[in-house]
C-alpha cells in the first residue's frame, strides 16, 4: 500500500488497509492479488475525492478459520480482496476450513472507516 504517494507499507488484511485513509486523513493506493486467481486488485481512497477500484467486480472476503483467539489469528488471514464474488465463493468452496461471506468494496470501505477512522482523534 502507498500512503500519500510517499510511504509504502504493508497491512494485515483488506479492512486494515481500507482503514488507513480515514485514520490518517491521507490518500492511499492499495495493490493486492486475488489469492485464488492471482488477478491484481487496485483500490485508491482519497478522503476528499472518493474511492476507485479495479476490477469493478472486486469484493472483500470476510471470514474466519476459528472462533477463538486474537483477530490476527482467526480472521486477518481471511480478510482478502478477491476479483469477484464468484471467485470468493470458489475460494470458500476450495478451502473448507474457512467460513465467511463477501462484502462489496463500498461496504468494506465503510467498515474500515468505522473501525479505524477515529482511532487517532483526541477526545
Secondary structure by P-SEA (a helix, b strand, c coil): cccccccccccccaaaaaaccccccbbbbbbbbcccccbbbbbbbbcccccccccccbbbbbbbccccccccccccccccccccaaaaaaaaaaccccccccccaaaaaaaaaaacccccccc
